[in-house]
Amino acid sequence: MTEQAKGPQDGGEPRGNTPDLPIRVLIVDDLRLYREGLAHALGQRPHILVVGTAARRETALAEVARLRPTVVLLDMAMSGSIA
């Protein structure tokens, strides 16, 4: 019988996140200070890798294709929003 993976409620790592596979994050926001601050804060986490930032939707779409992030943090209220 195999042991089931423990989640955070069981005192283990969050399911799906392993030290070998960092969460690849792309930050999209038109405010440079916000992008840089969030990238710095997330960069302090051992299982998170900020792979890039973008200030415009056109750049963001190209960066998603190029960088293949796991997660995109997107400011939905930015001018020219992708949504």
FITIGU-495645 format. One line per field, with one value per atom (N, C-alpha, C, O): residue in three letters; residue number from 0; y, z, x; atom name. Coordinates in pm, 1 decimal, padded with zeros to 6 digits, m for minus. Example, Ala and Ser with C-alpha at 12.3 -4.5 7.8 and 13.67 -1.06 7.14 Angstrom:
BEGIN
bami	[ala | ala | ala | ala | ser | ser | ser | ser]
marti	[0 | 0 | 0 | 0 | 1 | 1 | 1 | 1]
py	[m00569.0 | m00450.0 | m00330.0 | m00331.9 | m00225.0 | m00106.0 | 00003.0 | 00113.8]
pz	[00780.0 | 00780.0 | 00780.0 | 00846.5 | 00708.0 | 00714.0 | 00787.0 | 00803.9]
px	[01319.0 | 01230.0 | 01320.0 | 01423.6 | 01285.0 | 01367.0 | 01290.0 | 01340.9]
doti	[N | CA | C | O | N | CA | C | O]
***
This chain:
BEGIN
bami	[met | met | met | met | thr | thr | thr | thr | glu | glu | glu | glu | gln | gln | gln | gln | ala | ala | ala | ala | lys | lys | lys | lys | gly | gly | gly | gly | pro | pro | pro | pro | gln | gln | gln | gln | asp | asp | asp | asp | gly | gly | gly | gly | gly | gly | gly | gly | glu | glu | glu | glu | pro | pro | pro | pro | arg | arg | arg | arg | gly | gly | gly | gly | asn | asn | asn | asn | thr | thr | thr | thr | pro | pro | pro | pro | asp | asp | asp | asp | leu | leu | leu | leu | pro | pro | pro | pro | ile | ile | ile | ile | arg | arg | arg | arg | val | val | val | val | leu | leu | leu | leu | ile | ile | ile | ile | val | val | val | val | asp | asp | asp | asp | asp | asp | asp | asp | leu | leu | leu | leu | arg | arg | arg | arg | leu | leu | leu | leu | tyr | tyr | tyr | tyr | arg | arg | arg | arg | glu | glu | glu | glu | gly | gly | gly | gly | leu | leu | leu | leu | ala | ala | ala | ala | his | his | his | his | ala | ala | ala | ala | leu | leu | leu | leu | gly | gly | gly | gly | gln | gln | gln | gln | arg | arg | arg | arg | pro | pro | pro | pro | his | his | his | his | ile | ile | ile | ile | leu | leu | leu | leu | val | val | val | val | val | val | val | val | gly | gly | gly | gly | thr | thr | thr | thr | ala | ala | ala | ala | ala | ala | ala | ala | arg | arg | arg | arg | arg | arg | arg | arg | glu | glu | glu | glu | thr | thr | thr | thr | ala | ala | ala | ala | leu | leu | leu | leu | ala | ala | ala | ala | glu | glu | glu | glu | val | val | val | val | ala | ala | ala | ala | arg | arg | arg | arg | leu | leu | leu | leu | arg | arg | arg | arg | pro | pro | pro | pro | thr | thr | thr | thr | val | val | val | val | val | val | val | val | leu | leu | leu | leu | leu | leu | leu | leu | asp | asp | asp | asp | met | met | met | met | ala | ala | ala | ala | met | met | met | met | ser | ser | ser | ser | gly | gly | gly | gly | ser | ser | ser | ser | ile | ile | ile | ile | ala | ala | ala | ala]
marti	[0 | 0 | 0 | 0 | 1 | 1 | 1 | 1 | 2 | 2 | 2 | 2 | 3 | 3 | 3 | 3 | 4 | 4 | 4 | 4 | 5 | 5 | 5 | 5 | 6 | 6 | 6 | 6 | 7 | 7 | 7 | 7 | 8 | 8 | 8 | 8 | 9 | 9 | 9 | 9 | 10 | 10 | 10 | 10 | 11 | 11 | 11 | 11 | 12 | 12 | 12 | 12 | 13 | 13 | 13 | 13 | 14 | 14 | 14 | 14 | 15 | 15 | 15 | 15 | 16 | 16 | 16 | 16 | 17 | 17 | 17 | 17 | 18 | 18 | 18 | 18 | 19 | 19 | 19 | 19 | 20 | 20 | 20 | 20 | 21 | 21 | 21 | 21 | 22 | 22 | 22 | 22 | 23 | 23 | 23 | 23 | 24 | 24 | 24 | 24 | 25 | 25 | 25 | 25 | 26 | 26 | 26 | 26 | 27 | 27 | 27 | 27 | 28 | 28 | 28 | 28 | 29 | 29 | 29 | 29 | 30 | 30 | 30 | 30 | 31 | 31 | 31 | 31 | 32 | 32 | 32 | 32 | 33 | 33 | 33 | 33 | 34 | 34 | 34 | 34 | 35 | 35 | 35 | 35 | 36 | 36 | 36 | 36 | 37 | 37 | 37 | 37 | 38 | 38 | 38 | 38 | 39 | 39 | 39 | 39 | 40 | 40 | 40 | 40 | 41 | 41 | 41 | 41 | 42 | 42 | 42 | 42 | 43 | 43 | 43 | 43 | 44 | 44 | 44 | 44 | 45 | 45 | 45 | 45 | 46 | 46 | 46 | 46 | 47 | 47 | 47 | 47 | 48 | 48 | 48 | 48 | 49 | 49 | 49 | 49 | 50 | 50 | 50 | 50 | 51 | 51 | 51 | 51 | 52 | 52 | 52 | 52 | 53 | 53 | 53 | 53 | 54 | 54 | 54 | 54 | 55 | 55 | 55 | 55 | 56 | 56 | 56 | 56 | 57 | 57 | 57 | 57 | 58 | 58 | 58 | 58 | 59 | 59 | 59 | 59 | 60 | 60 | 60 | 60 | 61 | 61 | 61 | 61 | 62 | 62 | 62 | 62 | 63 | 63 | 63 | 63 | 64 | 64 | 64 | 64 | 65 | 65 | 65 | 65 | 66 | 66 | 66 | 66 | 67 | 67 | 67 | 67 | 68 | 68 | 68 | 68 | 69 | 69 | 69 | 69 | 70 | 70 | 70 | 70 | 71 | 71 | 71 | 71 | 72 | 72 | 72 | 72 | 73 | 73 | 73 | 73 | 74 | 74 | 74 | 74 | 75 | 75 | 75 | 75 | 76 | 76 | 76 | 76 | 77 | 77 | 77 | 77 | 78 | 78 | 78 | 78 | 79 | 79 | 79 | 79 | 80 | 80 | 80 | 80 | 81 | 81 | 81 | 81 | 82 | 82 | 82 | 82]
py	[m00117.5 | 00000.0 | 00123.6 | 00132.0 | 00219.2 | 00340.1 | 00446.4 | 00453.1 | 00529.3 | 00637.6 | 00756.3 | 00795.2 | 00813.2 | 00927.3 | 01053.5 | 01070.1 | 01143.7 | 01269.2 | 01353.3 | 01360.5 | 01416.8 | 01503.3 | 01645.1 | 01696.2 | 01707.4 | 01848.0 | 01935.5 | 01884.5 | 02068.8 | 02159.9 | 02132.6 | 02155.6 | 02083.9 | 02053.3 | 01933.3 | 01914.9 | 01850.5 | 01732.3 | 01756.3 | 01663.2 | 01879.9 | 01911.5 | 01891.9 | 01895.9 | 01870.5 | 01850.4 | 01971.3 | 02074.8 | 01956.7 | 02060.9 | 02068.2 | 01969.3 | 02185.3 | 02192.6 | 02091.1 | 02073.2 | 02025.7 | 01925.3 | 01989.9 | 02101.5 | 01917.6 | 01966.3 | 02052.4 | 02080.8 | 02094.7 | 02176.8 | 02093.9 | 02043.1 | 02080.7 | 02008.5 | 02098.4 | 02187.7 | 02077.2 | 02159.5 | 02151.7 | 02244.7 | 02041.4 | 02024.4 | 02103.5 | 02130.1 | 02140.6 | 02210.7 | 02341.9 | 02343.4 | 02451.7 | 02579.0 | 02626.5 | 02589.1 | 02707.2 | 02770.5 | 02886.3 | 02978.4 | 02881.6 | 02983.9 | 03093.1 | 03066.6 | 03216.1 | 03326.0 | 03436.5 | 03476.9 | 03484.8 | 03603.7 | 03710.5 | 03685.3 | 03829.4 | 03939.5 | 04042.0 | 04090.2 | 04075.1 | 04169.8 | 04284.0 | 04264.7 | 04403.2 | 04522.3 | 04644.4 | 04644.8 | 04748.0 | 04867.7 | 04957.3 | 05053.0 | 04929.3 | 05009.1 | 04941.7 | 04834.8 | 05005.1 | 04948.8 | 04918.8 | 04812.8 | 05010.5 | 04991.3 | 04867.1 | 04792.2 | 04845.3 | 04727.0 | 04600.0 | 04503.6 | 04599.9 | 04481.4 | 04447.4 | 04332.0 | 04548.3 | 04524.8 | 04480.3 | 04391.2 | 04542.0 | 04504.8 | 04363.1 | 04287.4 | 04327.3 | 04192.7 | 04089.4 | 03982.0 | 04120.8 | 04029.3 | 04008.3 | 03896.2 | 04114.5 | 04102.4 | 04016.8 | 03927.7 | 04044.5 | 03970.4 | 03822.1 | 03736.0 | 03792.2 | 03652.0 | 03582.6 | 03462.9 | 03656.9 | 03600.6 | 03551.7 | 03476.4 | 03593.1 | 03548.8 | 03409.3 | 03346.2 | 03361.8 | 03230.1 | 03122.3 | 03136.8 | 03014.4 | 02913.2 | 02834.6 | 02783.4 | 02823.9 | 02742.4 | 02826.9 | 02776.5 | 02956.6 | 03045.6 | 03105.4 | 03154.0 | 03101.6 | 03160.7 | 03261.5 | 03223.5 | 03388.8 | 03491.9 | 03488.0 | 03524.4 | 03443.4 | 03425.9 | 03552.0 | 03563.6 | 03647.0 | 03770.5 | 03863.2 | 03828.0 | 03984.1 | 04084.2 | 04149.7 | 04147.9 | 04206.8 | 04277.7 | 04394.5 | 04386.1 | 04504.2 | 04623.5 | 04641.7 | 04720.4 | 04569.3 | 04585.6 | 04449.8 | 04348.4 | 04449.0 | 04321.8 | 04252.7 | 04130.4 | 04329.1 | 04268.1 | 04197.4 | 04086.8 | 04263.2 | 04204.1 | 04080.6 | 03979.2 | 04089.0 | 03977.2 | 03852.4 | 03742.6 | 03868.1 | 03752.6 | 03689.0 | 03566.5 | 03770.5 | 03717.4 | 03648.6 | 03544.3 | 03706.8 | 03649.2 | 03516.7 | 03426.3 | 03504.5 | 03376.4 | 03267.4 | 03156.8 | 03298.4 | 03200.1 | 03167.5 | 03052.2 | 03267.8 | 03248.2 | 03183.6 | 03093.4 | 03229.5 | 03187.3 | 03067.9 | 02998.4 | 03044.0 | 02931.7 | 02927.2 | 02828.6 | 03034.9 | 03036.8 | 02939.5 | 02902.4 | 02899.1 | 02817.2 | 02905.0 | 02863.8 | 03028.5 | 03123.2 | 03260.1 | 03302.3 | 03329.7 | 03468.7 | 03553.5 | 03534.8 | 03647.8 | 03743.5 | 03866.3 | 03937.1 | 03891.2 | 03992.7 | 04098.4 | 04066.4 | 04224.9 | 04336.4 | 04350.9 | 04398.1 | 04310.9 | 04314.2 | 04457.1 | 04478.4 | 04554.4 | 04691.0 | 04778.2 | 04898.0 | 04721.1 | 04803.4 | 04849.5 | 04782.8 | 04963.0 | 05017.6 | 04921.1 | 04863.1 | 04903.9 | 04808.5 | 04665.7 | 04581.9 | 04636.0 | 04503.6 | 04390.5 | 04405.5 | 04278.3 | 04159.4 | 04103.1 | 04052.0 | 04113.2 | 04056.8 | 04124.0 | 04090.7]
pz	[00000.0 | 00000.0 | 00000.0 | 00079.4 | m00087.8 | m00096.2 | m00001.0 | 00027.7 | 00047.0 | 00137.3 | 00055.6 | m00043.0 | 00096.9 | 00026.6 | 00064.7 | 00180.0 | m00033.7 | m00009.2 | 00092.8 | 00091.9 | 00180.9 | 00282.5 | 00228.8 | 00163.6 | 00256.4 | 00220.8 | 00340.7 | 00445.8 | 00327.7 | 00436.5 | 00562.3 | 00673.3 | 00546.3 | 00661.8 | 00739.1 | 00855.7 | 00675.0 | 00738.6 | 00787.0 | 00830.7 | 00779.1 | 00821.3 | 00713.2 | 00741.7 | 00588.6 | 00478.0 | 00386.1 | 00414.5 | 00276.3 | 00174.5 | 00101.2 | 00096.1 | 00044.1 | m00037.5 | m00150.8 | m00211.5 | m00179.0 | m00285.3 | m00418.9 | m00448.7 | m00498.3 | m00630.3 | m00632.3 | m00740.1 | m00517.6 | m00512.0 | m00453.0 | m00341.4 | m00527.7 | m00477.3 | m00485.1 | m00569.7 | m00399.3 | m00404.3 | m00539.2 | m00577.4 | m00611.5 | m00740.6 | m00852.5 | m00955.3 | m00834.2 | m00938.3 | m00884.1 | m00825.1 | m00902.6 | m00850.9 | m00927.7 | m01043.0 | m00863.0 | m00928.1 | m01009.6 | m00954.4 | m01140.8 | m01231.7 | m01247.0 | m01292.2 | m01209.2 | m01203.2 | m01301.6 | m01311.3 | m01374.4 | m01458.0 | m01396.8 | m01371.9 | m01372.1 | m01311.4 | m01419.5 | m01489.8 | m01432.4 | m01533.8 | m01465.8 | m01409.0 | m01472.3 | m01413.2 | m01480.1 | m01512.1 | m01501.3 | m01565.4 | m01469.4 | m01513.8 | m01340.7 | m01242.8 | m01211.6 | m01150.8 | m01253.6 | m01236.8 | m01091.8 | m01061.3 | m01001.5 | m00859.7 | m00804.5 | m00726.6 | m00844.1 | m00798.8 | m00854.0 | m00780.3 | m00984.6 | m01044.8 | m00973.1 | m00937.3 | m00952.1 | m00888.9 | m00743.6 | m00698.7 | m00670.4 | m00530.5 | m00516.4 | m00431.2 | m00599.4 | m00593.7 | m00637.3 | m00577.7 | m00739.6 | m00784.1 | m00673.2 | m00651.3 | m00603.8 | m00494.0 | m00380.4 | m00329.2 | m00341.8 | m00231.8 | m00266.9 | m00184.8 | m00386.2 | m00425.9 | m00442.6 | m00416.4 | m00485.7 | m00504.6 | m00376.0 | m00380.4 | m00262.0 | m00132.9 | m00095.5 | m00005.1 | m00164.1 | m00135.2 | m00208.7 | m00327.8 | m00139.7 | m00202.0 | m00316.4 | m00402.6 | m00319.4 | m00422.1 | m00531.6 | m00611.5 | m00535.4 | m00636.4 | m00718.1 | m00663.0 | m00849.4 | m00940.3 | m01027.9 | m01110.3 | m01010.5 | m01095.4 | m01227.5 | m01233.3 | m01333.0 | m01461.6 | m01546.7 | m01644.2 | m01510.2 | m01587.2 | m01540.2 | m01458.0 | m01595.8 | m01569.8 | m01702.8 | m01798.3 | m01706.4 | m01825.8 | m01784.4 | m01686.9 | m01860.8 | m01831.5 | m01927.3 | m01900.4 | m02038.5 | m02139.9 | m02180.5 | m02171.0 | m02225.9 | m02261.6 | m02377.8 | m02377.9 | m02476.1 | m02589.6 | m02543.8 | m02588.1 | m02455.0 | m02400.5 | m02318.3 | m02326.7 | m02238.8 | m02152.5 | m02234.5 | m02199.6 | m02340.9 | m02423.5 | m02485.6 | m02491.1 | m02531.6 | m02588.7 | m02481.0 | m02506.3 | m02361.2 | m02251.8 | m02202.9 | m02165.6 | m02202.9 | m02164.8 | m02262.1 | m02220.4 | m02390.2 | m02490.2 | m02477.7 | m02494.0 | m02449.3 | m02443.0 | m02312.4 | m02314.1 | m02198.2 | m02066.5 | m02008.3 | m01921.2 | m02055.9 | m02008.8 | m01856.7 | m01793.8 | m01797.2 | m01651.7 | m01605.7 | m01681.8 | m01479.2 | m01416.4 | m01378.3 | m01388.9 | m01333.1 | m01284.4 | m01345.2 | m01356.8 | m01384.0 | m01427.5 | m01328.2 | m01311.2 | m01261.9 | m01173.4 | m01257.4 | m01299.9 | m01281.1 | m01376.4 | m01308.9 | m01239.8 | m01328.9 | m01282.5 | m01380.6 | m01492.7 | m01338.9 | m01426.4 | m01454.2 | m01546.9 | m01374.2 | m01389.7 | m01469.0 | m01484.0 | m01520.0 | m01591.1 | m01724.6 | m01782.9 | m01772.1 | m01897.7 | m02011.4 | m02016.4 | m02102.2 | m02211.0 | m02163.1 | m02216.7 | m02062.2 | m01998.2 | m02097.5 | m02196.1 | m02071.8 | m02157.0 | m02153.9 | m02254.1 | m02037.3 | m02021.5 | m02116.6 | m02119.1]
px	[00085.2 | 00000.0 | 00089.6 | 00183.4 | 00061.9 | 00144.5 | 00091.2 | m00028.3 | 00183.5 | 00145.6 | 00095.7 | 00158.2 | m00016.7 | m00072.6 | 00003.6 | 00043.4 | 00024.2 | 00095.9 | 00021.7 | m00101.2 | 00097.8 | 00038.6 | 00025.9 | 00117.0 | m00086.4 | m00107.6 | m00078.9 | m00040.0 | m00097.3 | m00068.0 | m00149.5 | m00101.4 | m00272.0 | m00355.2 | m00303.2 | m00338.1 | m00219.2 | m00161.2 | m00018.2 | 00049.5 | 00026.8 | 00162.9 | 00267.4 | 00387.1 | 00223.9 | 00317.6 | 00321.6 | 00261.4 | 00393.1 | 00400.3 | 00266.2 | 00193.1 | 00233.4 | 00112.2 | 00119.7 | 00225.3 | 00009.7 | 00008.0 | 00042.8 | 00000.3 | 00120.6 | 00156.4 | 00281.5 | 00333.6 | 00331.4 | 00451.9 | 00564.0 | 00553.2 | 00670.5 | 00785.8 | 00907.2 | 00912.1 | 01004.9 | 01125.8 | 01196.6 | 01267.6 | 01177.6 | 01243.6 | 01176.2 | 01238.5 | 01051.7 | 00976.9 | 00922.2 | 00814.1 | 00994.1 | 00944.9 | 00820.9 | 00799.5 | 00742.2 | 00628.1 | 00683.8 | 00744.1 | 00663.7 | 00716.0 | 00610.5 | 00499.1 | 00645.8 | 00550.0 | 00586.5 | 00702.4 | 00486.1 | 00498.0 | 00408.7 | 00290.8 | 00463.1 | 00388.3 | 00354.8 | 00443.6 | 00225.4 | 00181.0 | 00106.8 | m00000.6 | 00165.5 | 00105.0 | 00166.0 | 00284.9 | 00085.8 | 00138.7 | 00216.8 | 00280.3 | 00213.8 | 00288.1 | 00422.3 | 00426.3 | 00530.9 | 00664.8 | 00696.8 | 00751.5 | 00663.6 | 00694.5 | 00624.8 | 00683.9 | 00501.1 | 00428.3 | 00492.8 | 00513.7 | 00524.6 | 00588.7 | 00717.9 | 00741.4 | 00801.8 | 00931.5 | 00917.7 | 00989.8 | 00825.7 | 00805.4 | 00753.0 | 00799.5 | 00656.7 | 00600.7 | 00704.7 | 00713.9 | 00782.1 | 00888.0 | 00990.3 | 01036.3 | 01025.6 | 01121.7 | 01064.9 | 01132.6 | 00940.3 | 00877.9 | 00863.8 | 00895.4 | 00817.4 | 00800.8 | 00935.3 | 00947.4 | 01035.5 | 01167.8 | 01232.2 | 01329.5 | 01179.6 | 01230.9 | 01182.2 | 01236.9 | 01080.8 | 01023.5 | 01103.0 | 01130.3 | 01140.4 | 01226.4 | 01162.1 | 01233.6 | 01030.1 | 00964.4 | 00900.8 | 00821.8 | 00935.5 | 00879.6 | 00992.8 | 01091.6 | 00977.9 | 01074.5 | 01001.2 | 00918.0 | 01031.6 | 00972.3 | 01049.0 | 01166.4 | 00981.4 | 01047.3 | 01043.3 | 01117.5 | 00956.5 | 00950.9 | 00841.8 | 00757.3 | 00846.5 | 00743.9 | 00707.7 | 00785.4 | 00589.2 | 00544.6 | 00455.8 | 00381.2 | 00465.1 | 00387.1 | 00269.5 | 00178.8 | 00271.1 | 00166.2 | 00111.8 | 00180.9 | m00012.7 | m00075.8 | m00005.9 | 00007.5 | 00038.6 | 00107.3 | 00234.5 | 00265.3 | 00307.2 | 00429.3 | 00395.8 | 00465.0 | 00289.5 | 00250.5 | 00218.3 | 00261.7 | 00144.0 | 00108.0 | 00232.2 | 00243.0 | 00324.4 | 00448.6 | 00532.2 | 00592.4 | 00536.1 | 00614.7 | 00556.3 | 00631.1 | 00425.6 | 00363.6 | 00407.7 | 00442.1 | 00406.5 | 00447.9 | 00597.1 | 00637.3 | 00677.6 | 00822.1 | 00867.9 | 00951.6 | 00813.1 | 00861.2 | 00786.9 | 00839.2 | 00665.3 | 00582.6 | 00569.7 | 00608.1 | 00515.3 | 00499.3 | 00391.2 | 00301.8 | 00401.6 | 00298.8 | 00180.2 | 00064.7 | 00211.5 | 00110.8 | 00137.3 | 00252.3 | 00030.2 | 00040.4 | m00037.6 | m00158.1 | 00031.8 | m00034.4 | m00063.7 | 00027.6 | m00192.4 | m00235.7 | m00320.8 | m00417.5 | m00284.7 | m00366.7 | m00482.3 | m00463.7 | m00600.2 | m00716.8 | m00766.6 | m00844.8 | m00721.4 | m00768.4 | m00670.9 | m00694.8 | m00562.0 | m00465.6 | m00522.6 | m00608.1 | m00475.3 | m00525.8 | m00495.2 | m00386.7 | m00589.9 | m00570.8 | m00571.4 | m00498.8 | m00652.7 | m00654.4 | m00674.3 | m00746.6 | m00610.8 | m00621.3 | m00763.0 | m00813.1 | m00826.6 | m00960.4 | m01055.6 | m01174.1]
doti	[N | CA | C | O | N | CA | C | O | N | CA | C | O | N | CA | C | O | N | CA | C | O | N | CA | C | O | N | CA | C | O | N | CA | C | O | N | CA | C | O | N | CA | C | O | N | CA | C | O | N | CA | C | O | N | CA | C | O | N | CA | C | O | N | CA | C | O | N | CA | C | O | N | CA | C | O | N | CA | C | O | N | CA | C | O | N | CA | C | O | N | CA | C | O | N | CA | C | O | N | CA | C | O | N | CA | C | O | N | CA | C | O | N | CA | C | O | N | CA | C | O | N | CA | C | O | N | CA | C | O | N | CA | C | O | N | CA | C | O | N | CA | C | O | N | CA | C | O | N | CA | C | O | N | CA | C | O | N | CA | C | O | N | CA | C | O | N | CA | C | O | N | CA | C | O | N | CA | C | O | N | CA | C | O | N | CA | C | O | N | CA | C | O | N | CA | C | O | N | CA | C | O | N | CA | C | O | N | CA | C | O | N | CA | C | O | N | CA | C | O | N | CA | C | O | N | CA | C | O | N | CA | C | O | N | CA | C | O | N | CA | C | O | N | CA | C | O | N | CA | C | O | N | CA | C | O | N | CA | C | O | N | CA | C | O | N | CA | C | O | N | CA | C | O | N | CA | C | O | N | CA | C | O | N | CA | C | O | N | CA | C | O | N | CA | C | O | N | CA | C | O | N | CA | C | O | N | CA | C | O | N | CA | C | O | N | CA | C | O | N | CA | C | O | N | CA | C | O | N | CA | C | O | N | CA | C | O | N | CA | C | O | N | CA | C | O | N | CA | C | O | N | CA | C | O | N | CA | C | O | N | CA | C | O | N | CA | C | O | N | CA | C | O]
***
